[in-house]
């Protein structure tokens, strides 16, 4: 869903960028060129944005928070079966 949303927004932004690009080539004044430069900087930031909200560090923490209790419960069950 995040990839889909980013693609939709990128597509809309690209249409606006193309429009401003044509405008800047047809009428190359400081205002149009400045606007185009700003839009290109925004496009660069959008391209660098992550599609996944978590880095590997956060994912590792989530996995460990889930796995450690499961291991403890598993060991407790195993010890009960062995003592049994």
C-alpha positions as CSV (number, residue, x, y, z in Angstrom):
1,X,0.0,0.0,0.0
2,X,2.9,2.4,0.8
3,X,4.5,1.7,-2.5
4,X,1.2,2.2,-4.3
5,X,0.7,5.6,-2.5
6,X,4.2,6.7,-3.2
7,X,3.8,5.8,-6.9
8,X,0.5,7.7,-7.2
9,X,2.0,10.8,-5.6
10,X,5.2,10.6,-7.6
11,X,3.1,10.4,-10.8
12,X,1.0,13.4,-9.9
13,X,4.2,15.4,-9.0
14,X,5.8,14.3,-12.3
15,X,2.9,15.8,-14.2
16,X,3.3,19.1,-12.4
17,X,7.0,19.0,-13.0
18,X,6.6,18.4,-16.7
19,X,4.2,21.3,-16.9
20,X,6.6,23.6,-15.1
21,X,9.5,22.3,-17.3
22,X,7.6,23.2,-20.5
23,X,6.7,26.5,-19.0
24,X,10.4,27.2,-18.2
25,X,11.5,26.3,-21.7
26,X,8.9,28.4,-23.3
27,X,9.4,31.4,-21.1
28,X,12.8,31.2,-19.4
29,X,12.7,33.9,-16.8
30,X,14.1,33.8,-13.2
31,X,10.8,33.0,-11.6
32,X,10.1,30.0,-13.8
33,X,13.7,28.7,-13.5
34,X,13.7,29.1,-9.8
35,X,10.4,27.3,-9.5
36,X,11.7,24.5,-11.7
37,X,14.9,24.2,-9.6
38,X,12.8,23.9,-6.4
39,X,10.6,21.2,-8.0
40,X,13.7,19.3,-9.1
41,X,15.0,19.4,-5.6
42,X,11.7,18.1,-4.2
43,X,11.7,15.3,-6.9
44,X,15.2,14.3,-5.7
45,X,14.0,14.1,-2.1
46,X,11.0,12.1,-3.1
47,X,13.1,9.6,-5.0
48,X,15.3,9.2,-1.9
49,X,12.3,8.6,0.4
50,X,11.9,5.1,1.8
51,X,8.8,3.1,0.9
52,X,9.1,1.1,4.2
53,X,8.6,3.1,7.4
54,X,11.0,1.1,9.4
55,X,14.8,0.7,9.2
56,X,16.4,-2.7,9.8
57,X,17.1,-1.6,13.4
58,X,13.5,-1.3,14.2
59,X,12.6,-4.5,12.5
60,X,15.3,-6.3,14.4
61,X,13.8,-5.0,17.7
62,X,10.3,-6.1,16.8
63,X,11.5,-9.5,15.8
64,X,13.5,-9.9,19.1
65,X,10.5,-8.7,21.1
66,X,8.4,-11.4,19.6
67,X,11.0,-14.2,19.4
68,X,12.5,-14.0,22.9
69,X,9.2,-14.6,24.7
70,X,8.4,-17.5,22.4
71,X,11.7,-19.1,23.1
72,X,11.2,-18.7,26.9
73,X,7.7,-20.3,26.7
74,X,9.0,-23.1,24.5
75,X,11.8,-23.9,26.9
76,X,9.4,-23.9,29.8
77,X,7.1,-26.3,28.0
78,X,10.1,-28.5,27.1
79,X,11.3,-28.6,30.7
80,X,7.8,-29.5,31.9
81,X,7.7,-32.4,29.4
82,X,11.1,-33.6,30.4
83,X,10.4,-33.4,34.2
84,X,7.1,-34.9,33.6
